[in-house]
Amino acid sequence: MVDRLPARLVLKLACPDQRGILARLAPLLAEHGCDIREASVYGDPQSAMFFVRMELVSPDRTLHQLEEIVRPLADTMARTWSLHTLGRRMRVLVAVSKAGHCLNDLLHKWQIGTLPIDIVGVVSNHPTLARTVEWHGLPFHHLPITPDTKPAQEQAFRGLIKDSGAELVVLARYMQVLSDGMSAWLGGRCINIHHSFLPSFKGAKPYHQAHARGVKLIGATAHYVTADLDEGPIIEQDVRRVTHATTVDDMVAMGREVEASVLSRAVRWHAEHRVFMTNGRTVVLRS
Ligand SMILES: Nc1nc2c(c(=O)[nH]1)N[C@@H](CN(C=O)c1ccc(C(=O)N[C@@H](CCC(=O)O)C(=O)O)cc1)CN2
């Protein structure tokens, strides 16, 4: 696929802000026959960084050929850059505990092809969702965990990530805190769905906290996982209105839909190479 012509590609750059980034990039791409089909940019005044995402059609140069053509300029201008095949399905390993609503949503959207991902397996610290996963023809990896077995469990988890070739790990209501080492190893390639409108109500029981506080809005937050619990860079959020009459059970029920929709949008944008991280925040270049 990567050497097919015409090549449909995504070019992503994160550059220290400077004059002429596009003025130098566009002519080079044009010189080699590339047609820019979509371009999004953002200059972040806080970090003085300039972010570029382009969708290209390259009739004459394959991905690897264009990488070598772009490299001298990109290495000069960019802190990080990458070239990807547009629409290539990212390999995803999903982790879950007992609540299956986010997993089921991802499985459905994967099955019908509306997410550019390939789910390569599911990991869980409980056997609860084994039959659902196996029904979809996917491997289910039951990795129980206790405080004493956490290091060994995480070693097994790491092994599954490596062996499956997963490019992204999605914590789809996986209710175990990853160690500092595991979080660091997964930096920028692990997305969690937290069932509150962060930064409010961190922890394992946010709906109980929300109810006790008497909020009028509840929500969900998809973020990259860092060692600091529920503190990672936020990719997507959404809210739903509640009232004094909304019970915790009502919130849990309302939350299922908003959690699933927020998570799948975040996974889509990451898999489409639209998300950049900067200063603990994200820049999401959507068309
Ligand atoms: N390093 C990180 N690991 C995880 C994060 C994160 O942000 N950084 N998010 C969680 C998900 N989560 C909230 O969204 C969450 C999960 C679990 C807990 C928690 O306190 N768990 C207890 C055990 C609870 C149980 O066994 O039911 C614990 O781990 O001791 C808080 C927040 C996923 N991992």
The ligand as an SDF file (V2000), in Angstrom:
LIG
                    3D

 34 36  0  0  0  0  0  0  0  0999 V2000
   -1.4730    6.5940   34.3910 N   0  0  0  0  0  0  0  0  0  0  0  0
   -2.8030    6.6660   34.1610 C   0  0  0  0  0  0  0  0  0  0  0  0
   -3.5330    5.5500   34.1600 N   0  0  0  0  0  0  0  0  0  0  0  0
   -4.8680    5.6310   33.9100 C   0  0  0  0  0  0  0  0  0  0  0  0
   -5.5040    6.8700   33.7090 C   0  0  0  0  0  0  0  0  0  0  0  0
   -4.6770    8.0450   33.6710 C   0  0  0  0  0  0  0  0  0  0  0  0
   -5.1640    9.1630   33.4590 O   0  0  0  0  0  0  0  0  0  0  0  0
   -3.3470    7.8870   33.8910 N   0  0  0  0  0  0  0  0  0  0  0  0
   -6.8750    6.9420   33.5930 N   0  0  0  0  0  0  0  0  0  0  0  0
   -7.5650    5.7720   34.0980 C   0  0  0  0  0  0  0  0  0  0  0  0
   -9.0410    5.7910   33.9530 C   0  0  0  0  0  0  0  0  0  0  0  0
   -9.6650    6.3950   35.1080 N   0  0  0  0  0  0  0  0  0  0  0  0
  -10.4030    7.4900   34.9280 C   0  0  0  0  0  0  0  0  0  0  0  0
  -10.6860    7.8860   33.8030 O   0  0  0  0  0  0  0  0  0  0  0  0
   -9.4710    5.8380   36.4100 C   0  0  0  0  0  0  0  0  0  0  0  0
   -9.3820    4.5240   36.5600 C   0  0  0  0  0  0  0  0  0  0  0  0
   -9.1590    3.9680   37.8290 C   0  0  0  0  0  0  0  0  0  0  0  0
   -9.0140    4.7320   38.9290 C   0  0  0  0  0  0  0  0  0  0  0  0
   -8.7400    4.1140   40.2540 C   0  0  0  0  0  0  0  0  0  0  0  0
   -8.6400    4.7730   41.2440 O   0  0  0  0  0  0  0  0  0  0  0  0
   -8.5690    2.7770   40.2410 N   0  0  0  0  0  0  0  0  0  0  0  0
   -8.2170    2.0350   41.4380 C   0  0  0  0  0  0  0  0  0  0  0  0
   -8.8010    0.6620   41.3630 C   0  0  0  0  0  0  0  0  0  0  0  0
  -10.2530    0.7190   41.1140 C   0  0  0  0  0  0  0  0  0  0  0  0
  -10.8540   -0.6530   40.9280 C   0  0  0  0  0  0  0  0  0  0  0  0
  -10.1710   -1.6570   41.0610 O   0  0  0  0  0  0  0  0  0  0  0  0
  -12.0300   -0.6540   40.5800 O   0  0  0  0  0  0  0  0  0  0  0  0
   -6.7170    1.7940   41.4440 C   0  0  0  0  0  0  0  0  0  0  0  0
   -6.1640    1.6670   40.3330 O   0  0  0  0  0  0  0  0  0  0  0  0
   -6.2100    1.6390   42.5530 O   0  0  0  0  0  0  0  0  0  0  0  0
   -9.0780    6.0880   38.7620 C   0  0  0  0  0  0  0  0  0  0  0  0
   -9.3300    6.6530   37.5030 C   0  0  0  0  0  0  0  0  0  0  0  0
   -6.9870    4.5060   33.5340 C   0  0  0  0  0  0  0  0  0  0  0  0
   -5.5970    4.4770   33.9010 N   0  0  0  0  0  0  0  0  0  0  0  0
  1  2  1  0
  2  3  2  0
  2  8  1  0
  3  4  1  0
  4  5  2  0
  4 34  1  0
  5  6  1  0
  5  9  1  0
  6  7  2  0
  6  8  1  0
  9 10  1  0
 10 11  1  0
 10 33  1  0
 11 12  1  0
 12 13  1  0
 12 15  1  0
 13 14  2  0
 15 16  1  0
 15 32  2  0
 16 17  2  0
 17 18  1  0
 18 19  1  0
 18 31  2  0
 19 20  2  0
 19 21  1  0
 21 22  1  0
 22 23  1  0
 22 28  1  0
 23 24  1  0
 24 25  1  0
 25 26  2  0
 25 27  1  0
 28 29  2  0
 28 30  1  0
 31 32  1  0
 33 34  1  0
M  END
$$$$
